[in-house]
Amino acid sequence: MWALKPTRRPLAGELTAAQVDASKKLAQDVPDDLLQLEDFEDTDLLQALWRRYERREIYTWVGSVLVSVNPYRDIGAFGEETAARYASSTPPQAPHLFATVKAALAEEGTRHALLITGESGSGKTEATRAILQFLALRHTAADHVRDRLLRSTPVLEAFGNAQTRQNTNSSRFGKFIEVHLSPDGEVVGATLQPYMLEASRVAGDLPAGERTYHVFYLLRAAAA
């Protein structure tokens, strides 16, 4: 008579032995591009992003897509030295927001689009600001177009950003920014089209922890 040993099924949220072994292997060597992984499932993606995040590597390639994990603190990702390295003729190969812009600038005479998306608090506003600053690296001392482009960012945030329960500076609208560059790579013009402004935040009743747009509080503080 043969008796089969019962197999215990893993509980909800519990990793199997194979998943534990895969996690240990993943912790040892996580590639810059996750498409290089032998197994590419949701759990593999999340574990790899977490391992890189623990090493303060907040950017990861997934093919041509750049995945960013918000560190919620300043780690120098957008510093002047970092921007200068990626703007040089021999930029680093490590995944970075500046690397996507640099790759687009390398193809002269070609239009490129960079889509920045994510949930509230994921860092979209900071990423947009950093890209504009990176594009403005090549400029002359009297480049008024560049100055107006950078100075417009806080004005737009005042009219379109608000405090939420997840984020103190959450963008409550979408924006399409078109930047025009000269053959030398200098910013010569830009247009911006806002859309999908959250109008209910102006006249509607806001729950606890939510506020209307920054501009109303700025005007009230100026009048006080």
C-alpha positions in Angstrom: 0.0 0.0 0.0 1.4 3.4 -1.1 0.8 6.5 1.0 1.1 9.8 -0.7 2.7 12.6 1.3 0.3 15.5 1.3 1.6 18.7 -0.3 1.0 21.9 1.6 -0.2 24.7 -0.6 1.3 28.1 0.1 -1.0 30.6 1.9 -2.2 33.8 0.3 0.8 36.1 0.0 3.3 33.4 0.8 6.1 32.7 -1.6 6.8 29.2 -2.8 10.2 27.6 -2.5 10.8 28.3 -6.2 9.9 31.9 -5.8 12.2 32.3 -2.8 15.1 30.8 -4.8 14.3 33.1 -7.7 14.2 36.1 -5.3 17.6 35.2 -3.9 19.1 34.9 -7.3 17.5 38.2 -8.4 18.9 40.0 -5.4 22.4 39.0 -6.5 22.2 40.4 -10.0 19.4 42.7 -11.2 20.1 44.0 -14.8 19.5 47.6 -15.8 17.0 46.3 -18.4 14.4 43.8 -16.9 13.8 42.3 -20.3 17.1 40.5 -19.8 15.5 38.4 -17.0 14.8 34.8 -17.8 11.4 35.0 -16.2 9.3 38.1 -16.7 6.2 38.1 -14.6 4.5 40.6 -12.3 6.3 39.3 -9.3 9.7 39.3 -11.0 9.2 42.9 -12.1 8.2 44.1 -8.6 11.0 42.2 -6.9 13.6 43.5 -9.3 12.4 47.1 -8.9 12.5 46.7 -5.1 16.1 45.3 -5.2 17.2 48.2 -7.3 15.4 50.6 -5.1 17.3 49.2 -2.0 20.5 50.0 -3.9 19.3 53.6 -4.5 18.8 52.8 -8.2 15.4 54.4 -8.8 15.5 54.0 -12.6 15.1 50.8 -14.5 14.7 50.0 -18.2 12.0 47.7 -19.4 12.9 47.8 -23.0 12.4 51.3 -24.3 10.3 52.2 -21.2 11.9 53.9 -18.2 10.4 52.9 -14.9 10.9 55.3 -12.0 10.4 54.7 -8.2 9.9 57.8 -6.2 12.5 57.9 -3.3 10.6 60.7 -1.5 13.9 62.3 -0.7 16.7 64.0 -2.5 19.3 61.5 -3.7 21.0 63.9 -6.1 19.3 62.3 -9.2 18.9 65.7 -10.9 22.0 67.4 -9.7 24.2 69.6 -11.9 27.0 67.0 -12.0 24.6 64.3 -13.0 23.0 66.4 -15.7 26.5 67.4 -17.0 27.5 63.7 -17.3 24.4 62.8 -19.4 24.8 65.9 -21.5 28.4 65.1 -22.4 29.5 63.4 -25.6 30.0 60.1 -23.7 27.0 59.9 -21.4 26.6 57.0 -18.8 24.8 53.9 -19.9 22.9 53.6 -16.7 19.1 54.1 -16.9 18.1 57.7 -16.1 15.5 60.2 -17.0 18.2 62.3 -18.6 19.3 59.3 -20.7 15.9 59.2 -22.5 16.2 62.9 -23.3 19.8 62.5 -24.5 18.8 59.6 -26.8 16.1 61.8 -28.4 18.5 64.7 -28.9 21.0 62.4 -30.6 18.5 62.0 -33.5 18.6 65.5 -35.0 15.8 66.6 -37.2 13.4 64.0 -35.7 10.3 64.8 -33.6 10.1 62.9 -30.3 7.5 62.5 -27.6 8.1 61.7 -24.0 5.1 60.5 -22.0 5.3 60.9 -18.3 2.6 59.0 -16.4 1.9 57.5 -13.0 -0.3 57.7 -10.0 -0.4 60.7 -7.6 2.9 61.2 -5.8 4.9 59.1 -8.3 7.1 62.1 -9.2 5.6 63.3 -12.5 5.9 67.0 -11.7 9.5 66.7 -10.6 10.4 64.7 -13.7 8.8 67.3 -16.0 10.7 70.1 -14.2 14.0 68.2 -14.4 13.6 67.6 -18.2 13.0 71.3 -18.9 16.1 72.1 -16.8 18.1 69.5 -18.7 17.0 70.9 -22.1 18.0 74.4 -20.9 21.6 73.4 -20.2 22.7 74.7 -23.6 22.0 78.4 -23.5 23.6 81.8 -23.7 23.7 84.4 -21.0 21.0 86.4 -22.7 18.7 83.5 -23.4 15.3 85.0 -22.4 13.4 82.1 -23.9 15.1 79.6 -21.6 14.5 81.8 -18.6 10.8 82.2 -19.3 10.4 78.5 -19.9 11.9 77.6 -16.5 10.1 80.4 -14.6 6.7 79.4 -16.0 6.8 76.1 -14.1 6.0 77.5 -10.6 3.2 79.6 -12.1 1.6 76.6 -13.8 1.9 74.6 -10.6 0.2 77.4 -8.6 -2.8 77.3 -10.9 -3.0 73.6 -11.6 -1.5 71.8 -8.5 -3.1 71.3 -5.1 -2.6 69.4 -1.9 -4.2 65.9 -1.6 -4.0 63.3 1.1 -1.2 61.6 -0.8 0.8 64.5 -2.2 1.2 68.1 -1.1 1.9 69.3 -4.6 -0.2 67.1 -6.8 -0.9 68.0 -10.4 -4.6 68.1 -10.9 -4.5 68.6 -14.7 -2.6 67.3 -17.7 -0.3 69.3 -19.8 1.3 69.0 -23.3 4.6 70.8 -23.6 6.2 71.2 -27.0 9.8 72.5 -26.9 11.5 73.8 -30.0 15.2 73.4 -30.3 17.7 75.0 -32.7 20.2 72.9 -34.7 22.7 73.5 -31.9 20.3 72.1 -29.3 19.4 75.4 -27.7 15.8 76.1 -26.6 14.3 78.7 -29.0 10.6 78.4 -28.1 8.0 76.4 -26.3 4.2 76.0 -26.2 2.0 74.5 -23.5 -1.5 73.2 -23.7 -3.2 72.3 -20.4 -6.2 70.0 -20.4 -8.5 68.1 -18.0 -8.3 70.6 -15.2 -10.1 69.2 -12.1 -12.8 71.9 -11.9 -14.6 70.2 -9.0 -11.7 71.2 -6.8 -12.6 74.9 -7.2 -16.3 74.8 -6.3 -16.9 71.4 -4.8 -16.8 70.2 -1.2 -13.4 68.8 -0.5 -12.9 65.9 2.0 -10.5 66.2 4.9 -6.8 66.5 3.9 -7.7 67.9 0.4 -7.2 71.5 -0.6 -8.0 73.7 -3.6 -5.4 75.1 -6.0 -2.3 76.7 -4.5 -3.0 80.1 -6.2 -6.0 80.8 -3.9 -3.9 80.4 -0.8 -1.1 82.5 -2.3 -3.5 85.3 -3.1 -4.9 85.2 0.4 -1.5 85.2 2.0 -0.5 88.2 -0.2 -3.6 90.2 0.9 -3.1 89.4 4.6 
